[in-house]
Amino acid sequence: MYNEVPSYFLAAHSYCCEVEDGAVILDLLNGTYIGIDADYLPDLRERIPNWPETSAANPASACISKRTDGNLIADLLSRGVLVTQPLPRRPPFSPTALVELRSDAGLRNQPRVPFRDLTAFLFAWFDARRRIGDKKLAALLEHLDRGRRLIRHGNAAITVDEVAKLMSSFLRTRLWLYTAAKHCLFDSAVLASFLTRHEVACTLVIGVSTKPFAAHAWIEFGPYVLNDTAEHIQLFKPILQIGHHP
């Protein structure tokens, strides 16, 4: 008698992307990453209807199918990464920014940080410190996304030069409070909140790489990357985006 293989779904707080040697799942509830071997991907794509769309150029997409170990499914279910109730597949990611926004012109033309920018930075810094303390990404990202949705005008009312000036204020003020080295998520959370207070609809991106494993976060404004270099972010595969490109 034929027994239909049950279907499972990535939970609302689970984000997944395929990489060259398998897949990575980000669990926002506890901020952990789970690696999946490439041999299991064809079977997982069939059994998880909301598995992310796969690029034909991904080497892992051509691997030989292996039936997923029941222990793997059970482990993912017990972690809450997989659920049994149907959930839709998320839309594919927007293209990653390819240009680094230079703020040196703003530094020359704006010798002092405007009081409004200083106040916005301090509020953003305090808010990020308070929300990132428990290391639960879900609450932090939900807060940032909620602020983004409240923007009345969005990017249409903001020019690249204005964003460059805001970045010069941000970078000047950041020097007094913290360094972004090894604190990319915190820095991106502060920057996203800072820009949102100026009604700039930016995008927070979290990416992953393997061999060795690394996770990284940065902020984009349209085709521009704001707090990193375009060359560096190409090393990471986006696994989550908060916001959208105009």
Backbone hydrogen bonds in HBPLUS format (Angstrom, degrees):
<---DONOR---> <-ACCEPTOR-->    atom                        ^
c    i                          cat <-CA-CA->   ^        H-A-AA   ^      H-
h    n   atom  resd res      DA  || num        DHA   H-A  angle D-A-AA Bond
n    s   type  num  typ     dist DA aas  dist angle  dist       angle   num
A0008-TYR N   A0047-ARG O   2.89 MM  39  6.15 162.8  1.92 158.3 163.6     1
A0009-PHE N   A0083-VAL O   2.85 MM  74  5.27 155.1  1.91 155.4 158.9     2
A0083-VAL N   A0009-PHE O   2.78 MM  74  5.27 153.6  1.85 150.2 159.4     3
A0011-ALA N   A0081-VAL O   2.90 MM  70  5.50 169.6  1.91 149.2 147.3     4
A0014-SER N   A0011-ALA O   2.98 MM   3  5.09 164.7  2.01 111.6 115.0     5
A0028-LEU N   A0013-HIS O   2.96 MM  15  5.32 174.4  1.96 162.7 160.8     6
A0015-TYR N   A0026-LEU O   2.92 MM  11  5.03 163.0  1.95 144.2 149.9     7
A0026-LEU N   A0015-TYR O   2.62 MM  11  5.03 165.7  1.63 158.1 163.0     8
A0017-CYS N   A0024-VAL O   3.05 MM   7  5.65 151.8  2.13 154.3 163.1     9
A0024-VAL N   A0017-CYS O   2.92 MM   7  5.65 161.4  1.96 163.2 168.3    10
A0019-VAL N   A0022-GLY O   2.86 MM   3  5.32 157.5  1.91 127.1 134.7    11
A0022-GLY N   A0019-VAL O   3.32 MM   3  5.32 173.6  2.32 111.2 111.1    12
A0023-ALA N   A0036-ILE O   2.99 MM  13  4.99 149.3  2.09 139.7 143.6    13
A0036-ILE N   A0023-ALA O   2.82 MM  13  4.99 160.7  1.86 151.2 149.8    14
A0025-ILE N   A0034-ILE O   2.85 MM   9  5.04 158.1  1.90 145.2 152.7    15
A0034-ILE N   A0025-ILE O   2.81 MM   9  5.04 153.2  1.88 144.9 153.8    16
A0027-ASP N   A0032-THR O   2.89 MM   5  5.41 173.2  1.89 167.1 169.2    17
A0031-GLY N   A0027-ASP O   2.85 MM   4  5.59 121.5  2.20 144.1 161.5    18
A0138-ALA N   A0028-LEU O   3.16 MM 110  4.89 151.5  2.25 130.9 124.6    19
A0040-TYR N   A0037-ASP O   3.16 MM   3  5.93 156.3  2.22 121.3 126.5    20
A0041-LEU N   A0038-ALA O   3.13 MM   3  5.35 157.9  2.18 110.0 116.7    21
A0044-LEU N   A0040-TYR O   3.00 MM   4  6.19 159.7  2.04 156.0 162.7    22
A0045-ARG N   A0041-LEU O   2.85 MM   4  6.02 158.0  1.90 162.7 167.6    23
A0046-GLU N   A0042-PRO O   3.32 MM   4  6.56 144.5  2.46 137.6 145.7    24
A0046-GLU N   A0043-ASP O   3.18 MM   3  5.24 124.8  2.50  95.4 108.8    25
A0047-ARG N   A0043-ASP O   3.00 MM   4  6.24 152.1  2.08 148.6 156.8    26
A0048-ILE N   A0044-LEU O   2.87 MM   4  5.71 136.9  2.06 148.7 155.8    27
A0051-TRP N   A0048-ILE O   2.95 MM   3  5.42 152.0  2.02 127.5 126.4    28
A0058-ASN N   A0055-SER O   3.07 MM   3  5.48 164.5  2.10 111.9 116.8    29
A0061-SER N   A0058-ASN O   2.89 MM   3  5.49 154.8  1.96 118.5 126.4    30
A0062-ALA N   A0059-PRO O   3.23 MM   3  5.79 163.6  2.26 114.7 119.3    31
A0063-CYS N   A0060-ALA O   3.41 MM   3  5.43 169.8  2.42 106.7 108.2    32
A0072-LEU N   A0069-ASP O   2.89 MM   3  5.27 129.5  2.15 106.5 119.8    33
A0073-ILE N   A0069-ASP O   3.30 MM   4  6.79 156.6  2.36 154.8 159.6    34
A0074-ALA N   A0070-GLY O   2.93 MM   4  6.09 164.4  1.96 148.7 153.7    35
A0075-ASP N   A0071-ASN O   2.84 MM   4  5.92 151.3  1.93 140.1 148.2    36
A0076-LEU N   A0072-LEU O   2.95 MM   4  6.19 161.9  1.98 151.9 156.3    37
A0077-LEU N   A0073-ILE O   2.87 MM   4  6.09 152.1  1.95 149.2 157.5    38
A0078-SER N   A0074-ALA O   2.87 MM   4  6.06 158.7  1.92 146.9 152.8    39
A0079-ARG N   A0075-ASP O   3.01 MM   4  6.20 144.0  2.14 144.1 153.5    40
A0081-VAL N   A0076-LEU O   2.95 MM   5  5.19 128.8  2.22 162.8 165.6    41
A0082-LEU N   A0076-LEU O   3.21 MM   6  5.55 158.0  2.26 118.0 118.0    42
A0080-GLY N   A0077-LEU O   3.00 MM   3  5.06 144.5  2.13  99.5 110.5    43
A0098-LEU N   A0223-PRO O   3.22 MM 125  6.00 132.1  2.46 136.9 140.7    44
A0099-VAL N   A0223-PRO O   3.18 MM 124  6.13 154.4  2.25 165.1 166.8    45
A0225-VAL N   A0099-VAL O   2.76 MM 126  6.12 151.9  1.83 156.4 165.1    46
A0101-LEU N   A0225-VAL O   3.17 MM 124  6.10 170.7  2.18 152.9 153.8    47
A0107-LEU N   A0103-SER O   3.10 MM   4  6.45 142.6  2.24 142.5 153.4    48
A0108-ARG N   A0104-ASP O   3.15 MM   4  6.46 147.9  2.25 143.7 150.4    49
A0109-ASN N   A0105-ALA O   3.03 MM   4  6.24 161.4  2.06 151.3 156.4    50
A0110-GLN N   A0106-GLY O   2.92 MM   4  5.65 123.0  2.26 138.5 149.4    51
A0117-ASP N   A0114-PRO O   3.02 MM   3  5.31 118.6  2.41 103.0 117.5    52
A0118-LEU N   A0114-PRO O   3.00 MM   4  6.34 159.6  2.04 155.9 162.2    53
A0119-THR N   A0115-PHE O   2.91 MM   4  6.10 163.6  1.93 153.6 157.6    54
A0120-ALA N   A0116-ARG O   2.97 MM   4  6.14 160.3  2.01 144.6 150.3    55
A0121-PHE N   A0117-ASP O   2.91 MM   4  6.09 154.4  1.98 147.5 154.3    56
A0122-LEU N   A0118-LEU O   3.02 MM   4  6.27 165.9  2.04 152.1 155.3    57
A0123-PHE N   A0119-THR O   3.06 MM   4  6.28 162.0  2.09 152.6 157.1    58
A0124-ALA N   A0120-ALA O   2.99 MM   4  6.10 158.7  2.04 143.6 150.0    59
A0125-TRP N   A0121-PHE O   2.76 MM   4  5.95 161.4  1.79 159.3 164.4    60
A0126-PHE N   A0122-LEU O   3.00 MM   4  6.08 165.9  2.02 146.1 150.1    61
A0127-ASP N   A0123-PHE O   2.95 MM   4  6.03 160.2  1.99 146.9 152.9    62
A0128-ALA N   A0124-ALA O   2.95 MM   4  6.09 160.8  1.99 148.0 152.9    63
A0129-ARG N   A0125-TRP O   3.02 MM   4  6.19 159.9  2.06 147.8 153.5    64
A0130-ARG N   A0126-PHE O   3.06 MM   4  6.24 155.7  2.12 146.4 152.7    65
A0131-ARG N   A0127-ASP O   3.03 MM   4  6.21 155.7  2.09 148.1 154.4    66
A0132-ILE N   A0128-ALA O   2.90 MM   4  5.79 149.2  2.00 149.9 156.3    67
A0135-LYS N   A0132-ILE O   3.13 MM   3  5.26 156.7  2.19 106.9 114.1    68
A0141-LEU N   A0137-LEU O   2.87 MM   4  5.97 177.7  1.87 168.7 168.8    69
A0142-GLU N   A0138-ALA O   2.92 MM   4  5.95 154.8  1.99 147.0 154.7    70
A0143-HIS N   A0139-ALA O   3.08 MM   4  6.18 154.0  2.15 141.0 147.5    71
A0144-LEU N   A0140-LEU O   3.05 MM   4  6.40 157.6  2.10 149.1 155.0    72
A0145-ASP N   A0141-LEU O   2.87 MM   4  6.03 160.9  1.91 149.8 155.1    73
A0146-ARG N   A0142-GLU O   2.91 MM   4  6.02 152.5  1.98 144.7 152.3    74
A0147-GLY N   A0143-HIS O   3.06 MM   4  6.31 156.6  2.12 146.8 152.5    75
A0148-ARG N   A0144-LEU O   3.00 MM   4  6.25 150.6  2.09 143.3 151.6    76
A0149-ARG N   A0145-ASP O   3.05 MM   4  6.31 152.2  2.13 146.3 152.5    77
A0150-LEU N   A0147-GLY O   3.21 MM   3  5.25 141.9  2.36  97.3 108.1    78
A0151-ILE N   A0148-ARG O   3.19 MM   3  5.58 164.2  2.22 110.6 115.5    79
A0157-ALA N   A0154-GLY O   3.34 MM   3  6.26 160.5  2.38 122.9 125.8    80
A0158-ILE N   A0155-ASN O   3.02 MM   3  5.07 163.3  2.05 109.7 115.1    81
A0163-VAL N   A0159-THR O   3.09 MM   4  6.44 153.0  2.17 146.7 154.1    82
A0164-ALA N   A0160-VAL O   2.88 MM   4  6.16 151.1  1.97 147.7 156.1    83
A0165-LYS N   A0161-ASP O   3.03 MM   4  6.33 150.4  2.13 143.9 151.0    84
A0166-LEU N   A0162-GLU O   3.02 MM   4  6.31 153.8  2.09 143.2 150.5    85
A0167-MET N   A0163-VAL O   2.84 MM   4  6.11 150.9  1.92 147.2 155.7    86
A0168-SER N   A0164-ALA O   2.97 MM   4  6.26 147.0  2.08 143.0 151.7    87
A0169-SER N   A0165-LYS O   3.10 MM   4  6.42 154.4  2.16 145.8 152.0    88
A0170-PHE N   A0166-LEU O   2.88 MM   4  6.15 157.1  1.94 147.3 154.3    89
A0171-LEU N   A0167-MET O   2.84 MM   4  6.01 167.3  1.85 153.9 156.2    90
A0172-ARG N   A0168-SER O   3.04 MM   4  6.08 158.5  2.09 143.0 149.0    91
A0173-THR N   A0169-SER O   3.06 MM   4  6.17 164.8  2.09 149.3 153.3    92
A0174-ARG N   A0170-PHE O   2.88 MM   4  5.98 155.4  1.95 149.6 157.3    93
A0176-TRP N   A0173-THR O   3.09 MM   3  5.76 152.5  2.16 118.4 124.9    94
A0177-LEU N   A0174-ARG O   3.06 MM   3  5.39 150.6  2.15 111.0 119.5    95
A0178-TYR N   A0174-ARG O   3.07 MM   4  5.90 175.9  2.07 163.7 164.8    96
A0183-HIS N   A0180-ALA O   2.98 MM   3  5.04 161.0  2.01 128.3 125.7    97
A0187-ASP N   A0183-HIS O   2.90 MM   4  6.08 168.1  1.92 158.5 162.5    98
A0188-SER N   A0184-CYS O   2.88 MM   4  5.96 156.4  1.94 143.3 150.0    99
A0189-ALA N   A0185-LEU O   2.86 MM   4  6.06 149.6  1.96 145.9 154.5   100
A0190-VAL N   A0186-PHE O   2.93 MM   4  6.22 159.5  1.98 153.7 158.7   101
A0191-LEU N   A0187-ASP O   2.92 MM   4  6.12 166.0  1.94 150.1 154.3   102
A0192-ALA N   A0188-SER O   2.83 MM   4  5.91 160.6  1.87 144.8 150.5   103
A0193-SER N   A0189-ALA O   3.06 MM   4  6.17 162.7  2.09 144.8 149.4   104
A0194-PHE N   A0190-VAL O   2.85 MM   4  6.02 157.8  1.89 150.5 157.6   105
A0195-LEU N   A0191-LEU O   2.88 MM   4  6.07 165.6  1.90 155.2 157.9   106
A0196-THR N   A0192-ALA O   2.93 MM   4  6.04 154.1  2.00 143.6 151.6   107
A0197-ARG N   A0193-SER O   3.06 MM   4  6.28 149.0  2.16 145.4 152.3   108
A0198-HIS N   A0195-LEU O   2.91 MM   3  5.05 139.3  2.07  99.6 112.3   109
A0200-VAL N   A0195-LEU O   2.92 MM   5  5.14 162.0  1.95 136.5 138.9   110
A0199-GLU N   A0196-THR O   2.88 MM   3  4.73 157.9  1.93 106.6 109.6   111
A0203-THR N   A0220-GLU O   2.85 MM  17  5.02 153.8  1.91 149.7 153.7   112
A0220-GLU N   A0203-THR O   2.79 MM  17  5.02 160.6  1.83 147.9 154.7   113
A0204-LEU N   A0242-ILE O   2.86 MM  38  5.07 154.7  1.93 149.8 151.5   114
A0242-ILE N   A0204-LEU O   2.81 MM  38  5.07 162.0  1.84 151.1 157.3   115
A0205-VAL N   A0218-TRP O   2.90 MM  13  5.47 173.1  1.91 165.3 167.1   116
A0218-TRP N   A0205-VAL O   2.98 MM  13  5.47 151.3  2.06 150.0 158.4   117
A0206-ILE N   A0240-LEU O   2.96 MM  34  5.25 163.5  1.99 151.2 153.6   118
A0239-ILE N   A0206-ILE O   2.82 MM  33  5.91 176.7  1.82 158.5 157.9   119
A0240-LEU N   A0206-ILE O   3.28 MM  34  5.25 149.1  2.39 149.8 148.5   120
A0207-GLY N   A0216-HIS O   2.79 MM   9  5.33 163.6  1.82 157.6 163.3   121
A0216-HIS N   A0207-GLY O   2.91 MM   9  5.33 155.9  1.97 151.3 154.0   122
A0208-VAL N   A0237-LYS O   2.94 MM  29  5.24 152.9  2.01 130.8 134.5   123
A0237-LYS N   A0208-VAL O   2.78 MM  29  5.24 173.4  1.78 148.9 147.2   124
A0209-SER N   A0214-ALA O   2.87 MM   5  5.26 146.4  1.98 154.4 158.7   125
A0214-ALA N   A0209-SER O   2.93 MM   5  5.26 148.3  2.03 141.3 139.4   126
A0226-LEU N   A0219-ILE O   2.90 MM   7  5.65 173.9  1.90 159.1 160.9   127
A0221-PHE N   A0224-TYR O   2.80 MM   3  5.13 158.6  1.84 146.8 153.9   128
A0224-TYR N   A0221-PHE O   3.02 MM   3  5.13 163.6  2.05 123.7 125.5   129
A0233-ILE N   A0229-THR O   3.30 MM   4  6.61 165.2  2.32 156.3 158.6   130
A0235-LEU N   A0232-HIS O   3.08 MM   3  5.75 165.4  2.10 118.3 123.0   131
A0236-PHE N   A0233-ILE O   3.10 MM   3  5.54 167.1  2.12 114.3 118.2   132
